[in-house]
Amino acid sequence: MNTDTLTGAATNVSGKLKETLGGAIGDKSLQSEGAADQLGGTIQKTVGQAKDVVEDNIRPLLDYVRQFSRERPFTAAAVAGVLGIAVINTLRGK
């Protein structure tokens, strides 16, 4: 969990409280503010979860590529060259 996930969850909970309190006292403004806070909290929590997924899945791959490049620099350069040519040809439409 990162700070975005925790902050989003907290904002979501406070939004639910505002919405409930607004409904209980009949304050439509507080009720809609609570719903908006819930939406913002949900979005922030989702961003935090996405960051966690990227960190958990991409970081090991990057570490592997770095290690491979240190152990086999010529092979890594050749692979990078082939991938570069493939990208260029793809962008050129060939």
C-alpha positions as CSV (number, residue, x, y, z in Angstrom):
1,M,0.0,0.0,0.0
2,N,1.2,3.5,-0.7
3,T,0.1,6.9,0.5
4,D,-2.4,7.4,-2.4
5,T,-4.2,4.2,-1.5
6,L,-4.4,5.1,2.2
7,T,-5.4,8.8,1.6
8,G,-8.0,7.7,-0.9
9,A,-9.6,5.2,1.5
10,A,-9.6,7.9,4.2
11,T,-11.2,10.5,1.9
12,N,-13.8,7.9,0.8
13,V,-14.7,7.1,4.5
14,S,-15.0,10.8,5.4
15,G,-17.2,11.4,2.3
16,K,-19.5,8.6,3.4
17,L,-19.8,10.2,6.8
18,K,-20.5,13.6,5.3
19,E,-23.1,12.1,3.0
20,T,-24.8,10.3,5.8
21,L,-24.7,13.3,8.1
22,G,-26.1,15.5,5.3
23,G,-28.9,13.0,4.7
24,A,-29.7,12.8,8.4
25,I,-29.9,16.6,8.9
26,G,-31.4,17.3,5.5
27,D,-28.5,19.3,4.2
28,K,-28.3,18.6,0.5
29,S,-25.1,20.6,0.1
30,L,-23.2,18.5,2.7
31,Q,-24.7,15.4,1.2
32,S,-23.5,16.2,-2.3
33,E,-20.1,17.3,-0.9
34,G,-19.8,13.9,0.7
35,A,-20.7,12.1,-2.5
36,A,-18.0,14.2,-4.3
37,D,-15.5,13.3,-1.6
38,Q,-16.3,9.6,-2.1
39,L,-15.7,9.8,-5.8
40,G,-12.4,11.6,-5.3
41,G,-11.3,9.1,-2.7
42,T,-12.2,6.2,-4.9
43,I,-10.3,7.6,-7.8
44,Q,-7.2,8.3,-5.6
45,K,-7.4,4.8,-4.1
46,T,-7.6,3.3,-7.6
47,V,-4.5,5.3,-8.7
48,G,-2.7,4.1,-5.6
49,Q,-3.6,0.5,-6.4
50,A,-2.5,0.9,-10.0
51,K,0.9,2.3,-8.7
52,D,1.2,-0.8,-6.5
53,V,0.5,-3.1,-9.5
54,V,3.1,-1.3,-11.7
55,E,5.6,-1.4,-8.9
56,D,5.1,-5.1,-8.2
57,N,5.1,-6.2,-11.8
58,I,7.4,-3.8,-13.7
59,R,10.2,-3.4,-11.1
60,P,11.3,-7.1,-11.2
61,L,11.4,-6.9,-15.0
62,L,13.5,-3.8,-15.0
63,D,15.9,-5.3,-12.5
64,Y,16.2,-8.4,-14.7
65,V,17.0,-6.3,-17.8
66,R,19.6,-4.3,-15.9
67,Q,21.3,-7.5,-14.6
68,F,21.2,-9.1,-18.1
69,S,22.7,-5.9,-19.6
70,R,25.6,-6.0,-17.1
71,E,26.3,-9.7,-17.6
72,R,25.9,-9.7,-21.4
73,P,26.5,-6.2,-22.7
74,F,27.1,-7.2,-26.4
75,T,24.0,-9.4,-26.5
76,A,21.9,-6.6,-24.8
77,A,23.2,-4.1,-27.4
78,A,22.3,-6.5,-30.3
79,V,18.8,-7.0,-28.9
80,A,18.3,-3.3,-28.4
81,G,19.4,-2.7,-32.0
82,V,17.0,-5.3,-33.4
83,L,14.2,-3.8,-31.3
84,G,15.1,-0.3,-32.4
85,I,15.0,-1.4,-36.1
86,A,11.6,-3.1,-35.5
87,V,10.2,0.0,-33.9
88,I,11.5,2.2,-36.7
89,N,10.0,-0.1,-39.3
90,T,6.7,-0.2,-37.5
91,L,6.5,3.6,-37.3
92,R,7.4,3.9,-41.0
93,G,4.6,1.4,-41.9
94,K,6.7,-1.5,-43.2
